[in-house]
Amino acid sequence: MTTTSPLAESRRHRAQRFRKKKGSGLDGYYPLSFHIPAGIFFIVLFLAPTLASFYFSLNRWTLFDMEFIGVDNFVLFFKEPSLVKGFINTVIYAVVTSGSKVVLGLALAVLLTSQVLGRNYLRSVVFFPVLVSTIGVGVTWKVLLDPNDGLINRALAVIGIDGPGWLTNPDLALFSVAGVDVWKGVGLATVIYISGIVAIPAEYIEAAKMDGAGSWDIFTNITLPLCRPATVTVIILSLIGGLRSFDLIWTMTRGGPGFSSDVIASVIYKQYQAGFYGLSTAGNVVLFLVIALIVIPLNMWLNRRGEK
């Protein structure tokens, strides 16, 4: 007959208490003090500036004085002639860029997870534009897309094609900038999809091949469904980026020609440049609410569909 020492019994009780706390969730295991630093950062860097923006949007203000005017800034903002065009352009830009990144990112990820020659090098090449400054990308592509001296139109002229005014044609300007946005951001989408593909158990693919499934069958029945979390991530991130896009558009077209490539963010910035600080702050609140009203329900819907 074996006896248990008091020390061993004490260790056993501590281990049982540890398992109970661990199984009861983070709130039961981590003390409140662990949450305080994150809470402080959230309040200082997000909650306080957000509430301040809502307050300043209800005022006519400068750096030296302030006058409370209620919702007049919002009424005036929605009377802005370029606002409707900016809303339409913002939605078009966000849908085009996010949809293109999903399709191209998935296609590139499938290619770069196969046994293609120079796979690691190609992954670096695809991801490189993500690391480059957005302003630098905008300036570079603005030069390349110049209708007269740009390298792209010169290359088209060599084969007898008269290149269009990529950034000067009102019908092409927004889509030209969207194409550059996709070129710069598709690398991040590709990396997310690569992570999703390599996480798929190899046994699934081996079993499908043993059953006679071809590459297309494996893609549609295994890769695509199991990459759904990656797809949701790419859609949400690229949609948010498209809805709040400003720096690339401003660098390449400044919202022109006319209002043809204006988005909500560029309309807000033009109001700020004119000295209407309260009006531009109201525009920022509108942009925040628009993004929240689009992205939050979409995220909930996509995740709920993924659980079924």
ZAPADREN-860951 format. One line per 3 residues: number of its first residue (from 1); their letters; for each residue x, y, z of C-alpha. Coordinates in nm, 2 decimals. Example, Ala and Ser with C-alpha at 12.3 -4.5 7.8 and 13.67 -1.06 7.14 Angstrom:
// ZAPADREN-860951
1> as> 1.23,-0.45,0.78  1.37,-0.11,0.71
***
This chain:
// ZAPADREN-860951
1> mtt> 0.00,0.00,0.00  0.14,0.34,-0.11  0.09,0.66,0.08
4> tsp> 0.08,1.01,-0.06  0.31,1.26,0.09  0.16,1.60,0.20
7> lae> 0.38,1.78,-0.06  0.25,1.56,-0.34  -0.11,1.61,-0.22
10> srr> -0.06,1.98,-0.22  0.08,1.98,-0.57  -0.21,1.77,-0.69
13> hra> -0.46,2.02,-0.54  -0.28,2.31,-0.71  -0.28,2.14,-1.04
16> qrf> -0.66,2.07,-1.01  -0.72,2.44,-0.93  -0.51,2.55,-1.23
19> rkk> -0.70,2.32,-1.46  -1.03,2.46,-1.33  -0.92,2.82,-1.38
22> kgs> -0.78,2.74,-1.72  -1.10,2.58,-1.83  -1.32,2.86,-1.70
25> gld> -1.19,3.11,-1.97  -0.95,3.40,-1.97  -1.15,3.60,-1.72
28> gyy> -1.12,3.33,-1.47  -0.75,3.27,-1.52  -0.60,3.61,-1.59
31> pls> -0.63,3.88,-1.32  -0.79,4.21,-1.40  -0.45,4.39,-1.39
34> fhi> -0.35,4.20,-1.71  -0.63,4.38,-1.90  -0.56,4.73,-1.77
37> pag> -0.27,4.82,-2.02  -0.47,4.71,-2.32  -0.77,4.90,-2.19
40> iff> -0.57,5.22,-2.14  -0.43,5.19,-2.50  -0.78,5.14,-2.63
43> ivl> -0.92,5.44,-2.45  -0.63,5.67,-2.53  -0.57,5.58,-2.89
46> fla> -0.92,5.49,-3.01  -1.22,5.57,-2.78  -1.11,5.92,-2.67
49> ptl> -1.02,6.05,-3.03  -1.35,5.90,-3.16  -1.56,6.07,-2.90
52> asf> -1.36,6.39,-2.95  -1.43,6.37,-3.33  -1.80,6.34,-3.26
55> yfs> -1.79,6.65,-3.04  -1.59,6.86,-3.27  -1.82,6.77,-3.56
58> lnr> -2.10,6.95,-3.38  -1.90,7.28,-3.37  -1.77,7.54,-3.60
61> wtl> -1.41,7.57,-3.49  -1.06,7.69,-3.56  -0.74,7.66,-3.36
64> fdm> -0.84,7.97,-3.16  -1.22,7.96,-3.11  -1.52,7.72,-3.11
67> efi> -1.89,7.77,-3.16  -2.15,7.49,-3.11  -2.38,7.46,-3.41
70> gvd> -2.54,7.12,-3.37  -2.59,6.91,-3.68  -2.54,7.20,-3.92
73> nfv> -2.20,7.06,-4.03  -2.36,6.74,-4.13  -2.65,6.91,-4.32
76> lff> -2.39,7.13,-4.50  -2.17,6.83,-4.58  -2.45,6.64,-4.74
79> kep> -2.53,6.95,-4.96  -2.17,6.94,-5.10  -2.21,6.89,-5.48
82> slv> -1.93,6.65,-5.50  -2.04,6.43,-5.21  -2.29,6.21,-5.41
85> kgf> -2.02,6.15,-5.67  -1.77,6.08,-5.40  -2.00,5.82,-5.24
88> int> -2.06,5.64,-5.57  -1.69,5.65,-5.65  -1.60,5.52,-5.30
91> viy> -1.83,5.22,-5.33  -1.71,5.14,-5.69  -1.35,5.17,-5.58
94> avv> -1.39,4.95,-5.28  -1.58,4.68,-5.46  -1.34,4.67,-5.76
97> tsg> -1.02,4.66,-5.55  -1.15,4.41,-5.29  -1.30,4.18,-5.55
100> skv> -0.98,4.19,-5.76  -0.76,4.12,-5.46  -0.97,3.82,-5.36
103> vlg> -0.96,3.67,-5.71  -0.60,3.75,-5.79  -0.47,3.67,-5.44
106> lal> -0.63,3.33,-5.45  -0.50,3.25,-5.80  -0.15,3.36,-5.70
109> avl> -0.16,3.17,-5.38  -0.26,2.85,-5.56  0.03,2.90,-5.80
112> lts> 0.28,2.98,-5.53  0.19,2.68,-5.32  0.24,2.44,-5.62
115> qvl> 0.57,2.30,-5.73  0.65,2.60,-5.95  1.01,2.69,-6.03
118> grn> 1.15,2.97,-5.82  0.85,2.96,-5.58  1.02,3.14,-5.29
121> ylr> 1.16,3.41,-5.52  0.82,3.47,-5.68  0.66,3.50,-5.33
124> svv> 0.90,3.78,-5.25  0.83,3.95,-5.58  0.46,3.94,-5.53
127> ffp> 0.48,4.07,-5.17  0.74,4.34,-5.25  0.49,4.62,-5.35
130> vlv> 0.32,4.59,-5.01  0.64,4.71,-4.85  0.68,5.02,-5.07
133> sti> 0.54,5.36,-4.96  0.20,5.43,-5.10  0.31,5.79,-5.20
136> gvg> 0.61,5.65,-5.38  0.39,5.40,-5.56  0.15,5.68,-5.66
139> vtw> 0.42,5.91,-5.79  0.59,5.62,-5.99  0.27,5.51,-6.15
142> kvl> 0.16,5.86,-6.23  0.48,5.90,-6.43  0.43,5.56,-6.60
145> ldp> 0.07,5.64,-6.69  0.14,5.98,-6.83  -0.06,6.00,-7.16
148> ndg> 0.23,6.17,-7.35  0.56,6.06,-7.21  0.46,5.76,-6.99
151> lin> 0.64,5.44,-7.05  0.31,5.24,-7.08  0.18,5.45,-7.36
154> ral> 0.52,5.45,-7.53  0.53,5.07,-7.52  0.18,5.06,-7.66
157> avi> 0.28,5.30,-7.94  0.56,5.05,-8.04  0.29,4.79,-8.13
160> gid> 0.07,5.05,-8.30  -0.18,5.11,-8.02  -0.27,5.47,-7.92
163> gpg> -0.27,5.47,-7.54  -0.55,5.64,-7.36  -0.53,5.91,-7.10
166> wlt> -0.52,5.68,-6.81  -0.54,5.96,-6.55  -0.69,6.24,-6.76
169> npd> -0.99,6.06,-6.90  -1.28,6.09,-6.66  -1.40,5.74,-6.75
172> lal> -1.07,5.58,-6.68  -0.91,5.77,-6.39  -1.08,5.60,-6.10
175> fsv> -1.02,5.25,-6.25  -0.66,5.33,-6.33  -0.60,5.42,-5.97
178> agv> -0.79,5.11,-5.86  -0.56,4.90,-6.08  -0.25,5.04,-5.91
181> dvw> -0.41,4.98,-5.57  -0.47,4.61,-5.66  -0.10,4.59,-5.79
184> kgv> 0.02,4.72,-5.45  -0.21,4.53,-5.22  -0.26,4.19,-5.38
187> gla> 0.07,4.06,-5.22  -0.09,4.08,-4.87  -0.40,3.89,-5.00
190> tvi> -0.17,3.63,-5.15  0.02,3.58,-4.82  -0.31,3.54,-4.63
193> yis> -0.43,3.28,-4.88  -0.10,3.10,-4.88  -0.13,3.07,-4.50
196> giv> -0.48,2.92,-4.55  -0.37,2.68,-4.81  -0.07,2.54,-4.63
199> aip> -0.29,2.48,-4.32  -0.51,2.24,-4.51  -0.42,1.88,-4.40
202> aey> -0.24,1.69,-4.67  -0.45,1.39,-4.60  -0.75,1.55,-4.75
205> iea> -0.58,1.61,-5.08  -0.42,1.26,-5.08  -0.75,1.10,-5.02
208> akm> -0.91,1.30,-5.30  -0.64,1.20,-5.54  -0.69,0.84,-5.45
211> dga> -1.06,0.88,-5.53  -0.96,1.01,-5.87  -1.02,1.38,-5.82
214> gsw> -0.84,1.61,-6.06  -0.68,1.95,-5.98  -1.00,2.14,-6.05
217> dif> -1.20,1.91,-5.82  -0.95,1.95,-5.54  -0.96,2.33,-5.58
220> tni> -1.34,2.36,-5.58  -1.42,2.09,-5.32  -1.12,2.12,-5.08
223> tlp> -0.91,2.43,-5.13  -1.18,2.69,-5.18  -1.41,2.58,-4.90
226> lcr> -1.13,2.54,-4.64  -0.99,2.88,-4.74  -1.31,3.05,-4.64
229> pat> -1.16,3.21,-4.33  -0.88,3.36,-4.54  -1.14,3.48,-4.79
232> vtv> -1.33,3.66,-4.52  -1.02,3.82,-4.39  -0.91,3.94,-4.74
235> iil> -1.26,4.08,-4.81  -1.29,4.27,-4.49  -0.94,4.41,-4.49
238> sli> -0.95,4.51,-4.86  -1.30,4.65,-4.83  -1.20,4.87,-4.53
241> ggl> -0.89,4.99,-4.72  -1.10,5.07,-5.03  -1.36,5.26,-4.84
244> rsf> -1.11,5.48,-4.66  -0.86,5.51,-4.95  -0.71,5.85,-4.99
247> dli> -0.33,5.87,-5.02  -0.30,5.68,-5.35  -0.59,5.87,-5.51
250> wtm> -0.47,6.21,-5.40  -0.12,6.14,-5.52  -0.22,6.03,-5.86
253> trg> -0.53,6.24,-5.95  -0.62,6.47,-5.66  -0.98,6.36,-5.73
256> gpg> -0.97,6.47,-6.09  -1.03,6.53,-6.36  -1.32,6.73,-6.22
259> fss> -1.48,6.51,-5.96  -1.44,6.19,-6.16  -1.21,6.01,-5.91
262> dvi> -1.31,6.19,-5.59  -1.39,5.97,-5.30  -1.53,6.06,-4.96
265> asv> -1.18,6.10,-4.80  -1.07,6.34,-5.08  -1.39,6.54,-5.04
268> iyk> -1.32,6.56,-4.66  -0.96,6.67,-4.73  -1.06,6.95,-4.97
271> qyq> -1.29,7.09,-4.70  -1.00,7.08,-4.45  -0.78,7.26,-4.70
274> agf> -1.04,7.53,-4.74  -1.03,7.59,-4.36  -1.37,7.43,-4.28
277> ygl> -1.24,7.22,-3.99  -1.58,7.14,-3.83  -1.72,7.04,-4.17
280> sta> -1.43,6.81,-4.25  -1.46,6.66,-3.90  -1.82,6.59,-3.97
283> gnv> -1.71,6.42,-4.29  -1.48,6.20,-4.10  -1.76,6.10,-3.87
286> vlf> -1.98,6.02,-4.17  -1.69,5.81,-4.32  -1.65,5.62,-3.99
289> lvi> -2.02,5.54,-3.98  -2.04,5.44,-4.34  -1.75,5.19,-4.29
292> ali> -1.90,5.06,-3.97  -2.25,5.02,-4.12  -2.10,4.83,-4.42
295> vip> -1.82,4.62,-4.27  -1.97,4.51,-3.94  -2.29,4.35,-4.08
298> lnm> -2.09,4.20,-4.37  -1.84,4.05,-4.13  -2.12,3.90,-3.92
301> wln> -2.29,3.76,-4.23  -1.98,3.61,-4.37  -1.88,3.45,-4.04
304> rrg> -2.23,3.32,-3.98  -2.24,3.16,-4.32  -1.90,3.00,-4.25
307> ek> -2.04,2.83,-3.94  -2.33,2.66,-4.12
***
